[in-house]
Amino acid sequence: MKNRFLSQSFCAQFFCGLLIAVATLGIASCGTRYYKFPEYTFANRPIPPSKLDTRVLVSLTINGTQGSLQILDAKRDIRSNIFDPNTSFHIAGFASGFPSAIFNFPEQITGFVYSNSDGSLTRIDYGKEAAAGSGGTLPSRSDSIAVPLNFNHVYAAASNIGQLIVIDNVLGRAFALNLPNVYKVAVNQGDTVVLAMVRNSNTLYRLVKLNSNQPAVPGATDCQPFNLPVYCVVPVPDSTTKPSLDRPVGAYFSLDGATAYVLNCGPECGGSVSSLTTLQQGALRIDNFPTSTTYTSPVTGSIPVPGGATTVLANGSTLYIAGQQLLSDGLFTGFLSTLDLGSNTITGKFPISDGYHTKLLFGDNNTLWIGSQGCATGERAKLKQNYNCLTRFDLSANTGMIVPSVNPADPNSHVPFPNANESQYYYGDLTGLCWVQNKNKMYTAYGGQVHAFNTADGSEIDNTQLTVQGTALDVAYMDAITNAAN
């Protein structure tokens, strides 16, 4: 009897111990919950199917005719779920071949993706991680696209067919205005001023929307439809005393709605002088109709920018201007210029990467990041300096650092993660840039692959688990706090 009692007691102790061990293991495993969302998500955003809360969207193409949108976990810098390395996340229902540009609106939990191969503009629902229908059809190989915040319109410039396209989502119609060689379009935040630029031309154009049954306005380059016009495109007269428009390529619109700063590319685009032309926004509004073929110029001034001007970004009272300056040897080199918006004067000029600059984005650690294309043909390559296409600019010290950090004069120097071009010193064109806010990270589509950088020191984050199968074209931070992260 005694032995039987001891046996039962031992068994009871064993099973109790086992239960305690299992319970302890369960409690310990709950200590790390890799994909946990708070009870109340930021801005009441839905929890996405991937369960990721720091998502970077990558547009990629396999061969120019097959494309996809892949989601990366930017918190852990992986392209999969940590529990299943063979699983990846894609935007469901997206099938366009060459998704060259992402228009990112994280505040609205929405994105638009343009495919260069077929002209499709696909709306993306970030909450469902799925395509949400068409945003309209644009010409394939459009040079420039602008999507205002209200989504009421989409504007595109297509130089290959010489048309300025207007998709009017309010009317539910699309309009194609003839404007030969048009290749740039810009719209202000209020969707009240739309400007268009023509390649190799010093003439600036603006869009006018007519009232119902209103005849075509005088001096219009084109109005569509021809019989009952809805939109017209008209030239903007330059100053007659001192013309300043010189190969315009873009515009910055002041937040108070008073001034438009038009970027004049100048020598970099075959012109004479790079500068900013200031114009009255009110005179450029789409509901401001010309009454004759000649009318008062809205130009109020001109600001020379010797360092070049192809893209701009504002921060409070400072406008940052990136571009290139022509040197005596016939080559160009990159500069970042600063403009005080209060006095409209240039306050600084700092060396940055060479190439045609198209990307400017603020990052953590008080940094500004600048991206360009075609950097290997500038002054830096000639001098065997670092000629990559991405610059980390320290806003406190006003110093630039080209990343990745390599020295072409040193045969032992090399980029950390070579791309398909197999260049020891050069990644290639920078085509996509997004700020992973408050994570000290900047993600890029750089030379056709995904590369991520630490904003604190510019060092590259190991991208072994970030590379995509195909050519990376653009990136966007889907979970950004504001739309300014891209």
N, C-alpha and C positions, 0 to 999 in steps of 0.2 A: 504493500500500500504506500509505504514511504517513498519507494523508488518511482511509483506512478505519479505521486504528488509532485516530486521533484521534476519529473519529466514535463508535467503539465505547466509547472511554474517556469521552467526554462523556455518552453515554447511560447508562453505568454510574453515573457520578457523579450524574446527574439522578435516576435511580430510587432510588439510595441516599439522596439528600437528601429525596426524596419520602417514603420509608419512615420516615426519622428524624422528619420533620415530622408524619406521621400518628401515629407512636408518641408524640411529645411532646404532641400534641393529646389523645390518649387518656389519657395520664398526667395532664395538666392537668385534664381533665374529671372524673377520679376524685377530684380534690381536694375537690369539693363533692358529697356524696351526701346529697340532701335527705331521703330516707326510709330511713335506716340504723338498724337495731336492733343492740344488742350481742349477743354470742354467748349470754350468759345474761341473759334479760330479768328485770326486777324481779318478785320473787315468782313466778318461772317462768310469767309470764303469756304466753298465746299471742300471736303476731303477727297482728293483725286483717287482714281482706281489704283494708281501705282503706290499710293500711301507715302510718297516722297514729299517732303516739305521744302526742299531747296533744289528746284528743278531748273536745269538749263536745257533749252530746246536747241537741237542741232538740225539744220537742214542739210541734206547730203544727196549726192547723185552717184549712181553706180557707173553709168556709161553715157550720161547725157540724155538718155531716154527713160531710165528708171530712177526714181527718187523716193525718198522717205523722210520722215521727221522723227528723230530719235530723242528720247529723254534721258538725261544723265543725272545722277545723284551728285550734285555739286557740294553737298556737305561732306561726303566721304570720297569724292573724286573717283567715282566708279560708274560704269555704264550698265550696272545690273543691280539686282537685289542682293544684299549681303548674305541672305540665307540660300540663294540659288544663283551661283555665278553664271549659269547658262541661260538665265532669263534676262531679257532686255525689254525696254518699254518704248513703244512707238505711238504716234498719233493714229488712232484707228480711222480708217476710211480715206486716208490721204494717199493719192497715187500719181501725182504729177511728176514729170520726168526730171526737171532741173529747177528745184526750189531755190532760186538765187537770193531772195530777200525775205526777211521776216519783219513785219511791222508789229511791234510788241506793245500791248496795252494791258499790263498786269492789274492796274487799278480797275479795269472793266472785265478782268478775267477772260480776255479775248486777244486773239492775234489774227493777223492776215498774212498769208504766205503767197508770194508771187512766183510763178514758174516761168522762167525765161523761155523754155522750149515751146510751150503751147499758149502762153499768155493768160493762163488761168489765175485767178485770185481767190484763194480758198480761205474761208473763215474758220478759225480754230477755237473750240470751246475748251478753255484750260481746266475747268472743273471736271468735265467728262473725258478730257484727253482724247478728243475725237474731232474730226472734221464736222463743221456745222453748216455746210452748204456753201454756195458760191457767193463771193463778194463782187462778182462781175467778171467779164472777160475783156482783157486788154490785148493790144498787139503783142505778139511774141517779140522778144529782144528789145523791149522798151528800155530806154536809157535811164529814165528817172520816173519815180512814182511818189505821190504825196497823198497821205491819208489823214485828214483832219480828225480831231478828237471826237467830234460829234458823229462821225461815220456817215454824214449825210451825202458826202461826195467822195469820189476817188478821182485823182487827176494823174495823167501819165503823158510823158513826152516820148515819142517814137520817131527818131530821126530817119530810120530806114524807110518809113513810108511818109515822112513829113507831116505828121498829124499830132495835134494836141487833143487828147481824149478826156472827156468829162463823163463820168458815170454819176448821174443824178439819182440818188436813192430816194429822194423825196418825190420826184416825178415818176420814178421807175423807168427812166429812159437813159440811153447813152448817146453822146454826141461826139463827132469827129470833126475837128476844125483844122483846116489846111494851113499849115505853117511850116514851110520847107526847112529842113535841117534843125527843127526844134529838138533839143536834147536835155533840157533841164526844166523842172517845174518846182515851184515853192508855194506854200500856203501858210497863212498865219494861223494862230491857235483858234481864233474866232471864226475861221472859214469865211472871212469877208474880203480877203485880198489874195488873189492868185496871180503869180508872176511866171512868165515863161521866157526862156533864153534860147537863142539860136546859135549853133556852132559857127565859129569864125565870123561873128557879127558883133557890132557894138550897139545894136538896137535891143532894147528891153520891151517886152510885151506884157499886157495884162488882160485878164478875162473880164468880160462884162456880161451880166445876166439881164435880159430884157424883161420888161413887163409884158403881160398878155397882150397880144396883137400890136406890139410896138414894132415899128419898122427898124431895119438895120441902122446902126449908128454911123454917122459920117466918119470916113477915114479908116474903117475897119479893114483888116487884112482878110478876114473871112467871117461869115456868120452862118450858123447852121440851126435848123434846116433852112434851105435856101428860100423857100416860099414863106414860111412862117417861122422866122428865126427866134431861137430861145437864147442862144449864147453867141457872143462875138469876141474875137480877139483883136485888140487894137495896139498899136505901137505907143510907147510912153515917150513923150518928147524930152530930150536932154536939154540941159541949159544951153541957151544960145550964145551967152557971153563966154562961158568956159566949159565946153563939153567934158564930161568926166567918165561916162560909161565906156569901159574898155574890156571887151570879152567877158560880159557878166556871166556868172556861173551859179549863183545862189543868193540867198537873202537871209537876214536875221530881222525879226520883227520885235520892236520894243514892247514890253509887257503893258505899257500904258496906252498902247494903240496909236501913238503919235508918229513914230518914225520907222521907216523901213531902211535897213542898211543893206545895200546891194553889193555883193562881192565881185570885184573886178579882177579877173585872173591875170590880165596883162600879159607880160612876156611868156609866162608859163603856158599860155594858150595861144601864142602867136600874136599877142597885142603889144602895147607899148609900155603902159604903166599899171602896176597893181595898186589897187586902192579900194576904199569903201565909198560908195555914193549914197548920201542920205536923201531920202524922199519923204514927203508927207503921206502917211498911210491913208488919210481920209480921201485924198485925190485918187488913190489907187483902188478904192472899194469897187466891188463888182456891181454895185447899184449906183455908181457915179458915172453918168452917161455923157460922152462927148457930144457937144452941140455943133461942132464944126470940124473941119479937117485939121485945123490948127488951134491949139489952146494952150493955156499957160502951163509951163513945165512944173512938175511937182518937185523937181530937184532943189534941195536946199543947201547942199554943200558937198565937198569931196575931201576925203582923208587919205593921203598917200600911205601905203603900207609897203615899204621896200622889201620886206621879207616874204611877200607873196600872200595871196588870199584865195583859198579854195574851199575852206570850211571854217565855221565859227561855233563857239559855245559860250554862253554868258553865265556868270556867277555873281549875282548882286550887281555891283557897279562896274565890274570888269568884264570886258569882252575878249576872249581868247581867239586868236586868228592864226590858223596854220596855212602854210604855203611854201613856195620855193622862190629863191632869188637867183637870177641869172648872173653867173660869174664871167670874168674876162676870158676864161678858157672855153666858153661856150657851153659849159655844163651847169646844171642847177644843183642847189643844195638847200636843205630844209631849214625853216625857221618858224618859231612860235612868237607871235607879236601880241602884246597886251594893249588894250585900248580902255581908257577911262571914259565911261559912258556919260559922266557928268559934263566933262569938258570936251569930249570927242577928240582927244589927243592920244597919240601913241606914247606909252610909258615904258616899254621894254621890248627887246628883241633877243631871242635865245635860240641857239642851235638845237635842232632835233633831227630825226631821220630824214633822208631824202625821199623822193617819190611824190606822186600825186596824192595829196592828203584828202581823205574822205571821212575819217572817223575821229571824233573827239568825245571823251567820256570821263567824268569825274569818278574817282574811286576812293576807297578807304585810305586812311593814313595821310589825308590831305594831298592827294595825288591827282594828276590829270594824265590820261592815257591817249596817245595820238597814233593813229594807224594810217598807212598809205600803201600804194601799189607802185610797182616799177622802180624799186629802190636801187637795183643793181646797176643802173645806168647813170648814177649821179656822181658828184664830186667825191663822196666818201669811198666809193668803190675804186675810183682812180687812185686815191691816196692810200689804199689798203687799210682803211679804217672800217669799223663795224658798220656795215651797210644794210642791216636788217630793217624791217618796215614798222617796228613798234617802238614807241618811246614812252618811258615812264618819266613824268615830269613832276618834280617835287615843288609844290606850290609855296612852301615855306622858304626854301633855299633858292628858288628860281633856277634850278639846274635840271638838265635832262639826262636820262640814261637810256641808251638803246638796248633793247632786250630781244633775244637772249644775248648775254654778254660774251662776245667772242672777239678774237683779234686775228684778222686775216693775214697779218704780217707774221704770225707765229704758226709754223707748220704743226705744232702740237695742240693748238687751240681748235675747238670744234663745238658745234651746237649740241645741246644735251640729248635731243631726241630727233635724229635726222628724219626728214620727210622723204616722199617718193622721189624728189629730185636728186637725192643722195649728195647734196652739197654739204661740204664740211663746215661752211661758214654762214649759210644763207637759208632761211626757211622759205622765203617766197612772199607773195602778196598777202597783206592783211585784209581780209574781206568781211570779217565779223568780229564784233567786240561787245561784251556785256559785263556789267559790274554785279558780282554776287555780293549784295550789300551786307555789311556788318560781318562778313566772313573773311575779310582781308584777301579777297580773290578777284582776279580778272580773267574771264574765260574768253578765248578767241577762236576764230576760224582763221588759221594762219598757215599759208602755203598748202591749203587743201586738207589740213588735219586739225584736230582739236588740241590746243595748247593752253594751259592755265598758268597764271603767274601770281606770286605773292605780292600784294600791294605794298607791304612794309619795306621790302628791299629789292623787289624786281626779280627775285630768283624764280626759276621755273619749277612748278609742282610736277612730280612724276606723272606723266600722262599715259603710262603703260596700260592702265585700266580705263582710259578715256578715249582711246583711238577708235574711230569708226570704220566700218567696212565700206569704203567709197571715198568720195571727195567731199570734205566739209566745206560748205558755202557760206553759212551764216550761223550765228548763235544768238539766243535771247534768254534772259533770266525771267522765267515764267512767274516766280513767286516774289518778285521785287515789291518793295513797299510803295514805290511810285513809278510812273512811266519814265522817269528820268534815268533809269538804270540801263537804258539801251540807246 
